Amino acid sequence: PGRNYESGKIHPITKTLEEVINIFSSMGFVVAEGPDIETDFNNFTALNIPPDHPAREMQDTFYISDEILLRTHTSDTQIHFMENHEPPVRIIAPGRVFRHEDVSVRSYCLFHQIEGLYVDLGVTFSGLKGTLDYFAQELFGKNVKTRFRPSYFPFTEPSAEMDVSCIFCNGKGCSICKKTGWLEILGCGMVDPEVYKSVKYNPDKWTGYAFGLGIERIAMLKYGVQDIRLFYSGDVRFLRQF
């Protein structure tokens, strides 16, 4: 008799990515895609990160030439979309990003992000908070709590990081959340007016918010994976669990 062939399994990264996309799609966000190989202008300068800006040191970049690089975030897709579309804009931009980092249990040179952007008349930070609260409850369950901490990103002002109550200990404190009861999942903020100038939007008329999250980070939390390298190992024993 011939051998039986097992049916394929959906990779946990793909599974998580599709789940996140479905949640934001239900809120009216449209999927936009951009290139993996990007110009320095779209990846940095248009996002209010000029050549001498210290924020460039926050992201170790793979340069192909002085002006061409592997994108370090999917925010470049926002620039492409705004250059070709008039407001209002409500998009999510999923994709691969690349950073020249040491490969370890928690970091990898390749990972996936989803960036979100909403630009319209009268967009507020409270609207951003409501959107992300709903997203967290849909992803982790209705009992999850969220908190926002002040932070810094060159392309948003004000900026914040959002934490969710630890899904492993229900906020009581464990080794996963380092006894704090909270897990950081994304960064967000109101779009800086300088970004609007790069895409020829009127900053006195339009307001908007943006957010970004790492898919590997979410997948590790949802499935209790301790080592990010497992996602890229190609080990069938690991993938069969999903």
C-alpha angles and dihedrals in degrees: 000000000000123000120269113240118217118230115247124261127226109249112245090236091054090045093052093043092053092047093052092046091051092052094052092041088058087059093054101265116145122215115245125181134204139187125280090218109062144174121253089241096057095040098045122356098051088050092059094265105122122190095270096043114125090219088076087072089061089071120048102215134208104224120199091183136340091284104025126069146152105268116256095202139010091245086100087074089061090057093049091048096047092048089058103034134055119226141301094075127176112169144145119209116204122183151112122295131189133214131175095238134141111266109241143139090288105028137050135179091240128042142145130255139184117208121192128203132183120179123175143117114304099003110169140194089244088059089053090050092050092049093051093043089056091046092052092049093049092048102040104020138275094279096061117114126211136205133186124219125192112255141156132255122159094227099048133056121211096026132190143177119225123218129190126209109266109274091204100055101017091242097307095114130262141167092274094058092034091245092296098107090228136095123201112227111162151001125232146158148145114301112260113242089233089068090056090054090056091058096037097250117146105250091197091059107034130057129180149158134232135195137179135196136181115240094207089055091053093045091050090053096044096048101030094243111167100189122052090201090071090072090063100035096092088221108158092203088063095044094048089068089069 
